[in-house]
Structure formats: structure tokens, C-alpha cells
Amino acid sequence: MDDLINELRLKIEKLENENSFKNGLISILSHDSKELFGNFLWLVESLEQKIVNEQDFYKMLPQVKSDARKNLQTVQDSTAWLKTQYGDFKIKPEKIMVTDLFHYLEEQYAAKLKEKCIKFYFKGDHNSFITSDRLLLQYVLDKIFNNAVKYSSQGQEIYLQLTSEENQTILSVIDSGTGIGEKYLSTIYSYDNPVFQGTNGEKGAGLSLKIVKNFIFLLQGNINIQSAESKGTTVSLFLPNFIS
């Protein structure tokens, strides 16, 4: 009887988390879209009505571009999550060489790494494999690494570290960037957590880590974030060696 109650409690908790996530997602999409298009419409109408001149109009365009990029990221993140909600979606485990994941990130972020003169290194056994869903895992690492780059300063280093325990593999993205203050760390997955700008003024929607946590759950793993202000952040993924 106790086992049944615990099972039902876990199912209820899962449903509550999913509903909270969906409501937060809808709220972010609604707010960001309304803000972006409202600002853009105001800017165009102001130019048409000669409330602002062309010189001021062009001065405001970089901000509109930045907002549009943030909004596009929200849509892309939401689309990635929605694909996992289709009735026919299934995890597709495959054997992945961990250094392939390292090179994937290295290629994806070559321009940004060069722009900030950031060095990216791999720590661990170069011949190691992990069994996981490649698309979900690449998405998760991409979002974590994007934050590492965003909050790192010129000339700093980032590491992708591999360690192993009995029945799991631990992948960690380690940076020495701006870090997260203790009062914000506890709310990192909530929708009340503020969105910070990167060291080059990069903006985000504050949605990626919430979807990352959802995807890690699908991969039957866990995520842990350790961070200290001005000292950097370590995001560790605890992934099972086999997905059932």
C-alpha cells in the first residue's frame, strides 16, 4: 500500500512540475513576443509620424535587433521542447564518443570563442563513450556551454570534463566567469530568477536551463550547478550508462 501511495505521489509531483513548466513557457512566449513586436511597432510608427528622426531611429535599431535575437532563441528553445511532447517521440540511445561532443561544441562556438579569446579544453579519457540520445544531449550541452561562453571574460578558459562512477558518467562544463550569486542559485530553474547579461552584453530569455532540466529528466539523469560570484560555474550532468 505504501509503495502505491509513493508511486501516486511521484506521478502527481511530475504532473505538477510539467504544468508549472508549461505555464511558465507560455508566459515567457507571450511576454517576449508582446514586448518585441510592441517596441518594433512603436518605433516604426514614431518614424512615420516624425516623432523620431531617422538618425534616432537607426540608433534604436541595435536594441531592437538584440530583442529580436532573444525572442528567436525563446522560440527555438520552445520548439525543441515541443518536439519531445509529440505522441511518437522516443529516446533514441546510441553509443557516442565523448570527444565528438567536445568537437561539436568547439565547431559550433568557434566564432564566439575567437571573439572572446577563450580557450576550450577537454579533460578525461579521450577514448570514452557514453550511451545516450545524441540530439537531446547535444542540445543540453549546447545551452550549458552557451552560458559558459556568455558569462566568461576575455582570455578565460572553459573545460568539458569527463569522469565516471559505478553506473553513471559525469559530464561537466567548467568556467571561471562571472558566476551566480548564492541568492539566485537556489531559484535557477524558477521563472522568478532574473536574466543577466553576458560579459559582452549578450542577452538570453532565461528559458534554456529550464528546458535543459526537462531534457535531463528524459535522459534519466540529473543536473547539478555549483557556482560562486566572480569565481565561475560548474554544471555537471549525471547520466546513466544505459537508458532503459
N, C-alpha and C positions, 0 to 999 in steps of 0.2 A: 504493500500500500504506500509506504514511504517513497519507494522508487518511482511509483506512478505520479505521486504528488510533485516530486522533484523534477520529473520529466515535463509535467504540465507547466510548472513554474518556469523552467528554462524556455519552453515554447512561447509562453506569454511574454517573457522578457525579450526574446528575439523579435516577436511581433511589435512590441512597444518600441524597440530600437529602430526597426525598419520604418515604422510610421513616423517616428521623430526625424529620421534621416530624410524621408520623402518630403515631409512638410518643410524641413529646412531647405531642401533643394529647390522646391517650388518658390519659397520665399526669396531665395537668392536670385533665381532666374527672373522673377517678377521685378524685384527691386533694381537689379543691374540693368535690365532692358529698359525699364521705365526711365531710369536716370540717364542712360546713354542717349536714347532717342529724344528724350525731353530736352537735354542740353544741345544736341545737334540741331533740333528743330528751332529752338530759341535763337541759336547762333545764325542760322540761315535767314530766319525772319528778321532778325535785327539788321542784317546786312541789306536785305531787300527794302526795309523801311528806313534805311540810312541812320539807324540808331548807333551803329558802329561803322567805322570806315574800313576800307579794305586792309589797311595796314594793321589795325587792331584785330580784324578777322583772321589774318594769317598768323598773328601772334598767338591766337587761341587754338589754332589747329593742332599743335603738338599735344595739348591736353586731351582734345577730342580723340586723337589717334591712340593715346595711351589708354583712355577709357574703352575704346573700341577693341583694343587688343585684350584687355582684361575681360570684357564681355564675351569675346570669341573663345577665350580659354574656358570660361564657365560653360559655354555651350558644348565645347569639345569634351570637357570632363563629364558633363551630364549625359552626353551621347554614349560615352564609354560605359558609364554605369547602366544606362538603359538597355544596352545590348546584353547585359547579364540577367536582365529581368524577363527576357523573352522565354516563352514556354519550352523552346527546343535548345536553350543554351545549356551546354555541358562543359565541365572542366575537361581539358584535353592534356593529360600528363605526358610529358616526353622527357627524354634524357638531354639535359642542357649542359654544355661545358661552361663553367662559371666565367672563364676568361672571355667567352663570347659575349656575355652580358657586359663585361668591362669594356670591350671594344665597341659594343653598341652605344654605350654612353659616351665614350671617347669621340666617336664619329658624330653622334647627334649634337654634341655640345662643343665641337671643335672651335667654332667661331666665338662663342661666349668665353670659352677657356682662354683663347688667344687674346680677346679683348681685355680681360682682367689679368692676363699673365699668370693664370692659375695652373699649377702642376697637378696632374691627376695620376695616382699610383694604385697598383693592385698589391694587396698583402694576402698571402696564403698560398696554398698548393695550386700551382698553375695547371695541374692535370685533373683537378677535381670536377666532378659532375654533380648536378642536382636534378631530381625528378620533379617537375612542376609544369604548370600551364605557362607556356612561353609568353603569350600575349598579355596575360594578366600580370605576370611577374615583371615583364619589361615596362608595362605601364606604371606599376608601383615604384620600381627603381627610377624611372624617368622623373616622376613627380618629386621623389625624395632628393634625387640628385639636382633637380632644377632649383629646389630650395637651398641646397648646399652652395650652389654657384651664386644664387641671388644674394645670399647673406654673407658671402666671402668677400674680402677686400683684395685689392691688387697684390699680386705676388704670393698669395697664400697657397696652401696645399689641401687637396681633398683625397681621401683614400676609400677604395672599396675593399673591405676586409672580409675574408672568409675564415670561419672557424667551425669546428664540428663537435657535436656531443653525441651521446648514445644513439638516439633515434631522430636527430634533427641537425639541420645545417643552419648556421647563423651568418647572415649577410648583413654587414654594417656599412653605412655611408658615414664617414667621419670628416668633419670640417673644423676649422679653428676660427670661424667667422663671428658674427655679432652675438650669436646665441639667443636664448629665450629666457626672460626673467622668470623666477620661480612662481610669481603670482599668475603668470599667463600659462605656464607649462601644464598646470592641472586642468585647464579648460581648452587645451589644444584641439580637441575633437568637437567642441561645442560650437554653436552658432553665435555665441556671445563673445568669442575670442576676437580681439581686434586684428585687422590685417595690417602688417607692417610693410614698409617699402624696403627694397633691397639696397645694397651699398651704392648702386648706380641709379637709384630712383625707380627700380623695377617694381611694378605693381602686380598683385595677384588677387584672386577672388576669395581666397580663404576657404576654398572648397576641396582642393586636391587631397589634403590629408584625411578628410572625412571619407572620401571615396577609397583612398588607399586602405584605410582600416576595414572598410567593407570588403574590398578585394582580398585582403589578407585572411579574412574570415572564410571567404570562398576557397582559399588555398589551404584551409585547415591549419593556419599558422597564427602567430601572434606578433605584435609590434611593440617595441619599447623605445621611448625617446628620452635621452639624457642630455641635458643642456644647462649651460650657465652663461649668464650675460657677460659678453666680451671675451668668453673663453671657447665658444664653439658648441657644436651639437653632434651627437652620435645617435643615429637612427638605426636600430637593429631589427632585422626580420628573423623570426624563429620559424623555420619552415620544416615540415616533416619530410623525412627521406622518401616516404611513399604517400601518395594521395589515394585514399580509398574511394 
